[in-house]
Amino acid sequence: MQDLKISLVQTPLHWQDKQANLAMLEEKIWQIDEATDVIILPEMFNTGFSMQAEKMGEPMNLHTFKWMRQMAEQRKSVVTGSYIINEGGKYFNRLIWMQPDGHYYSYDKKHLFRMANEDAHYSPGSSPLIVKWKGWKIKPLVCYDLRFPVWSRNKAHHGEMEYDLMLFVANWPAARVNAWDILLQARAIENLSYCAGVNRIGEDGNGVLYNGHSAIYNPKGESLFFANDKEEVETVSLSKAELIHFREKFPAYLDADDFSVN
């Protein structure tokens, strides 16, 4: 029943400037003054939410991938976030889950944000990801995925739930931040899990404003951490014992409707 320490990095991003973003994020990662298990970066952390896929995309195992591997190894922590991947002539908004030993998993954003024409520049993912780390099962998702509860549903198998923590990395605009706040809390409650969301702040190259509101909620929907619109790096400890106790006392998942996702 090991607790899990997660570090949320809420920051502005340099527009389409990989070198500047990686240097800035490296500095912030080293500012974390305690041991942590997972460091969570925003969506498209090395460019901002760019539709310049051909210009900004890079193959796997290149500069950003190697940077993540180095950061994870040096901090002895998982480093996760999404960036633009060029693979087989297609482009993906791909989250990388990089572990300290160099082993990694990936998740391609399933729901592409058509209102910004993301679906015209990127290919959608089709497979969810659940990783095991330090005795926890963790489901990472990306931004617009938050609006689709079926995709993030925490199913039960033989009396055991699929995951313990759901996390979202995002570039979620200030104009719709009310939905971000409400849906993060709702995802925690309906899935009887912890839910963490990391959003950026500042203004991007398209003039879109972001005001953060990175947060962590427990399965009761209670706030364990909430950032306003300032630059912030925060580490929070999640209790596995409290999660198990709540699920035992309030096993609503046993009454959940069965369904499948095509």
C-alpha positions as CSV (number, residue, x, y, z in Angstrom):
1,M,0.0,0.0,0.0
2,Q,2.8,2.4,-0.9
3,D,1.7,6.0,-1.3
4,L,2.5,7.7,-4.6
5,K,4.1,11.1,-4.9
6,I,3.2,13.0,-8.1
7,S,4.6,16.4,-9.2
8,L,2.6,18.7,-11.4
9,V,4.4,21.2,-13.6
10,Q,2.2,24.2,-14.5
11,T,4.1,26.6,-16.7
12,P,3.9,28.9,-19.7
13,L,5.4,27.5,-22.9
14,H,7.7,29.1,-25.5
15,W,5.8,29.0,-28.8
16,Q,7.2,26.3,-31.1
17,D,10.6,26.6,-29.5
18,K,11.7,23.1,-28.4
19,Q,15.2,24.1,-27.2
20,A,13.8,26.9,-25.0
21,N,11.0,24.7,-23.6
22,L,13.3,21.7,-22.7
23,A,15.8,24.0,-21.0
24,M,13.0,25.7,-19.0
25,L,11.4,22.4,-18.1
26,E,14.7,20.9,-17.1
27,E,15.2,23.7,-14.7
28,K,11.8,23.3,-13.2
29,I,12.2,19.5,-12.8
30,W,15.4,20.1,-10.8
31,Q,13.6,22.6,-8.6
32,I,11.5,19.7,-7.2
33,D,13.3,19.5,-3.8
34,E,12.0,16.1,-2.7
35,A,11.8,12.6,-4.0
36,T,8.9,12.1,-6.3
37,D,7.5,9.1,-8.3
38,V,5.9,10.8,-11.3
39,I,6.6,14.2,-12.9
40,I,3.7,15.4,-15.1
41,L,4.3,17.9,-17.9
42,P,1.6,19.6,-20.0
43,E,0.3,18.6,-23.4
44,M,2.7,19.4,-26.3
45,F,5.2,20.5,-23.7
46,N,8.0,21.2,-26.1
47,T,6.0,23.4,-28.6
48,G,2.7,24.5,-27.2
49,F,-0.6,23.4,-28.9
50,S,0.7,23.6,-32.5
51,M,-0.9,22.5,-35.7
52,Q,2.5,22.8,-37.5
53,A,2.8,19.0,-37.3
54,E,5.3,18.6,-40.3
55,K,7.5,21.4,-39.0
56,M,7.4,20.5,-35.3
57,G,7.0,16.7,-35.3
58,E,10.0,14.4,-34.7
59,P,10.5,10.6,-34.9
60,M,10.6,8.5,-31.8
61,N,14.0,8.1,-30.1
62,L,15.1,11.6,-31.2
63,H,15.8,14.8,-29.2
64,T,12.7,15.1,-26.9
65,F,12.5,11.4,-26.3
66,K,16.2,11.3,-25.3
67,W,15.7,14.3,-23.1
68,M,12.8,12.6,-21.3
69,R,14.9,9.5,-20.8
70,Q,17.7,11.5,-19.3
71,M,15.4,13.5,-17.0
72,A,13.7,10.3,-15.8
73,E,17.1,8.5,-15.2
74,Q,18.6,11.5,-13.3
75,R,15.5,12.2,-11.2
76,K,14.8,8.5,-10.6
77,S,11.2,9.2,-11.5
78,V,8.7,8.7,-14.3
79,V,8.5,11.8,-16.6
80,T,5.3,12.0,-18.7
81,G,3.7,14.5,-21.1
82,S,2.8,14.7,-24.8
83,Y,4.5,16.0,-27.9
84,I,4.3,15.7,-31.7
85,I,5.5,12.5,-33.1
86,N,6.1,11.8,-36.8
87,E,5.6,8.1,-37.5
88,G,5.2,6.5,-40.9
89,G,4.2,9.7,-42.5
90,K,1.5,10.3,-39.9
91,Y,1.5,12.7,-37.0
92,F,0.4,11.9,-33.5
93,N,-0.2,13.9,-30.3
94,R,1.6,11.2,-28.3
95,L,2.0,11.0,-24.5
96,I,5.2,9.2,-23.5
97,W,5.4,7.5,-20.1
98,M,9.2,7.4,-19.5
99,Q,10.5,5.3,-16.6
100,P,13.9,5.8,-14.9
101,D,15.3,2.6,-16.4
102,G,14.5,3.8,-20.0
103,H,11.5,1.6,-20.4
104,Y,8.6,3.5,-21.7
105,Y,4.9,3.3,-22.8
106,S,3.0,5.6,-25.2
107,Y,-0.6,6.7,-25.7
108,D,-1.8,8.6,-28.7
109,K,-4.6,11.1,-28.1
110,K,-7.9,9.5,-29.1
111,H,-10.1,12.6,-29.2
112,L,-8.7,15.3,-31.5
113,F,-9.9,18.8,-31.0
114,R,-11.8,19.6,-34.2
115,M,-12.5,23.1,-33.2
116,A,-8.8,23.9,-33.6
117,N,-8.6,21.5,-36.7
118,E,-6.4,19.1,-34.7
119,D,-8.2,16.2,-36.6
120,A,-7.0,17.7,-39.9
121,H,-3.3,17.5,-38.9
122,Y,-3.0,14.5,-36.6
123,S,-4.1,10.9,-36.5
124,P,-6.2,9.6,-33.6
125,G,-5.1,6.9,-31.3
126,S,-7.2,3.8,-30.8
127,S,-5.8,2.0,-27.7
128,P,-6.1,3.1,-24.1
129,L,-3.1,2.8,-21.8
130,I,-2.9,1.6,-18.2
131,V,0.6,1.4,-16.7
132,K,1.7,-0.1,-13.4
133,W,4.1,1.9,-11.3
134,K,5.1,1.6,-7.6
135,G,2.1,-0.7,-6.9
136,W,-0.3,1.7,-8.6
137,K,-2.3,1.4,-11.8
138,I,-2.4,4.6,-13.8
139,K,-4.3,5.7,-16.8
140,P,-2.9,8.7,-18.7
141,L,-5.0,10.7,-21.1
142,V,-4.7,14.0,-23.1
143,C,-6.7,17.2,-22.9
144,Y,-9.9,16.9,-25.0
145,D,-10.2,13.2,-23.9
146,L,-11.5,14.7,-20.6
147,R,-14.9,15.4,-22.2
148,F,-15.6,11.8,-23.0
149,P,-16.4,9.7,-20.0
150,V,-16.8,6.4,-21.8
151,W,-13.2,6.5,-22.9
152,S,-12.0,7.0,-19.3
153,R,-14.4,4.6,-17.6
154,N,-12.9,2.6,-14.8
155,K,-14.2,-0.9,-15.2
156,A,-14.1,-3.6,-12.7
157,H,-12.7,-7.1,-13.4
158,H,-13.2,-9.8,-10.8
159,G,-13.9,-7.2,-8.2
160,E,-10.8,-5.1,-8.9
161,M,-10.9,-1.8,-10.7
162,E,-8.7,-1.1,-13.8
163,Y,-6.8,1.9,-12.4
164,D,-6.2,3.9,-9.3
165,L,-5.1,7.2,-10.8
166,M,-6.2,8.9,-14.0
167,L,-4.2,11.8,-15.2
168,F,-4.7,14.4,-18.0
169,V,-2.1,16.5,-19.6
170,A,-3.5,19.6,-21.3
171,N,-3.5,22.9,-23.2
172,W,-7.0,23.8,-22.0
173,P,-7.9,27.5,-22.8
174,A,-9.0,29.9,-20.1
175,A,-12.3,30.5,-22.0
176,R,-13.5,27.0,-21.1
177,V,-11.7,26.4,-17.8
178,N,-15.0,26.0,-16.0
179,A,-15.5,22.8,-17.9
180,W,-12.0,21.6,-17.0
181,D,-12.6,22.2,-13.3
182,I,-15.9,20.4,-13.3
183,L,-15.0,17.5,-15.4
184,L,-11.7,16.7,-13.5
185,Q,-13.8,16.4,-10.4
186,A,-16.5,14.4,-12.0
187,R,-14.0,11.9,-13.5
188,A,-12.6,11.3,-10.0
189,I,-16.1,10.7,-8.5
190,E,-17.6,8.5,-11.2
191,N,-14.5,6.3,-11.5
192,L,-13.7,6.0,-7.8
193,S,-10.1,7.0,-8.4
194,Y,-7.7,9.9,-8.0
195,C,-7.7,12.3,-10.9
196,A,-4.9,14.7,-11.7
197,G,-4.9,17.3,-14.4
198,V,-1.9,19.4,-15.5
199,N,-2.6,22.5,-17.7
200,R,-0.4,25.2,-19.0
201,I,-0.6,29.0,-18.4
202,G,0.2,32.0,-20.6
203,E,-0.6,32.9,-24.2
204,D,0.3,30.8,-27.2
205,G,1.3,32.0,-30.7
206,N,-2.3,32.0,-31.8
207,G,-3.3,34.4,-29.1
208,V,-5.1,31.8,-27.0
209,L,-4.9,32.4,-23.3
210,Y,-4.4,29.6,-20.7
211,N,-4.9,30.0,-17.0
212,G,-3.8,26.7,-15.5
213,H,-6.1,25.3,-12.8
214,S,-4.0,22.2,-12.5
215,A,-5.5,20.1,-9.8
216,I,-5.8,16.7,-8.0
217,Y,-9.0,15.3,-6.7
218,N,-9.6,12.2,-4.6
219,P,-12.4,9.6,-5.3
220,K,-14.8,11.7,-3.2
221,G,-14.2,14.7,-5.4
222,E,-12.4,16.5,-2.7
223,S,-9.6,18.8,-3.8
224,L,-6.1,17.7,-2.7
225,F,-4.4,20.5,-4.8
226,F,-5.5,23.4,-6.9
227,A,-3.4,25.9,-8.8
228,N,-4.7,29.2,-10.0
229,D,-3.2,31.0,-12.9
230,K,0.4,31.2,-11.6
231,E,3.5,29.3,-12.5
232,E,3.8,26.5,-10.1
233,V,5.4,23.1,-9.4
234,E,3.7,21.1,-6.7
235,T,4.3,17.6,-5.3
236,V,1.4,15.8,-3.7
237,S,1.3,12.4,-1.9
238,L,-1.6,10.1,-2.8
239,S,-2.7,7.5,-0.2
240,K,-3.3,4.0,-1.5
241,A,-4.8,2.9,1.9
242,E,-7.4,5.7,1.8
243,L,-8.3,4.7,-1.8
244,I,-8.8,1.1,-0.9
245,H,-10.8,2.0,2.2
246,F,-13.1,4.2,0.3
247,R,-13.8,1.6,-2.4
248,E,-14.5,-1.0,0.3
249,K,-16.9,1.3,2.1
250,F,-18.6,2.7,-1.1
251,P,-18.3,0.0,-3.8
252,A,-20.5,1.8,-6.4
253,Y,-18.5,0.2,-9.2
254,L,-20.3,-3.1,-8.4
255,D,-23.5,-1.5,-9.7
256,A,-22.0,0.0,-12.9
257,D,-23.5,-0.7,-16.3
258,D,-21.6,-3.1,-18.5
259,F,-20.6,-1.9,-21.9
260,S,-17.9,-2.2,-24.5
261,V,-16.0,0.5,-26.6
262,N,-15.6,-0.2,-30.3
